Each structure stands twice: as structure tokens, then as C-alpha cells.
Amino acid sequence: MAGHAAPPGEGISGQAIVHPASRLRGEIRVPGDKSISHRALMLALVARGRSRIEGAGDGADIRSTAAIVRALGATVVASGSVDGRVTYDIDSPGIDGFVAPPNALDCGNSGTSLRLFAGILAGAALTATLDGDHSLRGRPVARIIEPLRAMGATLVARNQDSLPPVTVSGHPALRPIDWSTPVPSAQVKSAILLAGLRADGTTRVHERVATRDHTERMLRARGVTVRSTTDGDAGATVEIEGGVPVQAMDERVPGDPSAAAFWLVAGAIHPDAVLILPGVGTNPTRRGILDLLERMGADIDEHPAGSGGAAHAAGSVGEPTADLTVRSSALRGIDVSSAACRGSPTLIPPSIWTRSASMSTSSSCSAACLSNRRWSW
């Protein structure tokens, strides 16, 4: 695509005119998956020893998590930032060697950092405060405070324990709980599971709608016993056995399917396109956009990433990864249920709807997509 500034006197200052590209060709490496990058850094902190994380996301939220890992006593070295990806080398004393931070831990704008670190700190023998920017201070925390208190940790927050900052006084011997989440939330589930690492027994989390399962997969890859069962509908129960140490390990973070979604749509709707997206995460709880596009008739090839076949595609974090190729496609209209929206990694891009005029959707789908974006990180 080409663009140029508007002539003097025409349009607003800084306005640019962008002409459509006559063809789309190329290979696009999307940034490392945000959800997995957060969890990889946190689990490297909990584990004793050295971990290397290749291809992690390099956004502000991930940097907030890395800074907190450093503040709690781990050595963190970032290198090779290219195309929104960075490599982290981490040497951690493990959860029993955490250092009490002299200042509040700054989560920036990252709700994932705040909620998941609350679960980790609940099982650590120290007191720390999790804070963030003005926006983060307006996000609810009662849903993590209640279960973590039930496990034996002490948590205090602003506005009658409903808003950040949150001060956590942990206990290295927590109680296991059997908890049902009133609102589906991968963050709340993950906070409870991370605290469950320090509980004496089995901790269970029941979800009426199953959320993304990165935490479970990554804990299993590090030697922790985690069991997941479905209820035959949309719900799930996850169990974790406490008292098992998290193992340090090296891993490569898959490409973020949320970032890939827009390129997949662009390739499918453009009249002359062939785009290759290597190493994209295809976790069943995140691949909704792929499944919807394929139902619409999109020409998308999906091959397990790398040369090692299916085993390689699962990767060291237990995450399925694929090389994707999308070509110009003649799309058809489909009906989309709210259940199908749950697996979409981002709001369904508007380009899909405008390209296929016969497509019909319901308001419940739109609401579900918006809700999924809000609570599934």
C-alpha cells in the first residue's frame, strides 16, 4: 500500500491518503502470544533455576510482568527484540527465595499481571502490594480476593476490598479449596491454580464456561499434575495437586492468534492475496477465528509448525502451533452462535461482516464476543 500527505489546505493536519494494494504477498511473523508470555515469565519466577523464553511478546503489559519478576528477586535479561518478540533469560531463586519488594509492584495497565501475581504471592512468605495505572485501579479484584482468602492468604484492597491496589500477605502452606467461578475468567482460574501449587491437597476450580487453558498446559509441561474434565456442555472442572515444585525450562512462545486474526481476514477478503503466517498458536480455546473463516469457505492451509510433525507442534509449553497460509477466497454467509464466539481470540474483525452480505448474526454473538475479550486473558 502507498500513502501520501494531503496537499496543503486539504484535510486535517497530518492526514494521509492510503491507496489499496493491488496484491498481497509475503510472510508475516506476528508478535509472541501475550497470554503465554505473561505465564512463562511468572512460572520462570516460581521455578528455581534458569529458564529461557524465546519469542515472548514485547508489549508494555509483558514488560510490566518482567519488571515484577525482577523485583521479586529473579535475574531477568531481555535481548533480541525483533518484530514484537523478545528473548528472556531468567535465573530465579524460586518461590521460597522471593525478596520482599520495598515498593509497590507496578502492574501498569495489565490486569493479567495483577490477578495472577496475587495467586503466586498468596503462597509466598512475604507481604507485597500490587498496583497499577489509573485504568487498572478501576478494575474489580473481589473475585480473586475471596478464593485466595479462603485458601489462607490475607488480602486487602481499596474501596471495601473491591479495587486495586491489593496488598497480599502470603502463606507457604495454603488450604486447598473447591471453588466455582461465578463469572467465567481465565485470570481468576489461573490465580487459584497458582495458589494451589502451595496448598496441601487437591484444589478444584469449576467453570460454567470453559476459558483458555494456557496455565494448565504450561503447568503440566513443568511437571505439575493438572487434570481437566468437561461437563458435557460448555463447562469444565480443573484440578491441581499442591506440593509439587515447578520445574525451570526453556520454551518458545507461539505467535499470537489475536494478532494473526486480522491478517487472516485481510488475506481471505483481498482479491489477489497469498499470506504466510509461521508459528501461530492454535490452542482450541483461542482458534475461533480460524474455524469461523474456514466455515465461510476461506482458503487456509494449516500445517504443524516446524519439521518435527505433531509432537513438535505442541511445543515445550504444550501449546499446538501451526504455519498458516491464507489465500484470496470467495466467502459465504454463515450463522454464528455465541458458543462459536467464545473461541475467537479477538472481536470478530468487521471485515468479515462487510465482505459477506448474506451473513446473519445474533445480538447474543456480539455480546459474547465482547465479553470474551474482556474476561478471557
ABEGO torsion letter per residue (X at the ends): XBBBBBBBGBEBBGBBBBBBBABBBEBBBBBBBAAAAAAAAAAAAABBEBBBBBGBBABAAAAAAAAAAAAAGBBBBBBGBBGGBBBBBBBBAEAAABBBBABBBBAEABAAAAAAAAAAAAABBBBBBBBBBAAAAABBAAAAAAAAAAAGBBBBBBGGGABOBBBBBBBABBBBBBBBBABBBAAAAAAAAAAAAABBEBBBBBBABBBBAAAAAAAAAAGBBBBBBBAGBABBBBBBBBGBBBBBBBBBBBBBAAAAAAAAAAAAABABBBBBBBGBBABAAAAAAAAAAAAAGBBBBBBBBEAAEAAAAAEAAGBBBBBBBBBBBBBBBBBBBAAAAAABABBBBAAAAAABAABBBBAAAAAAAAAAAAAAX
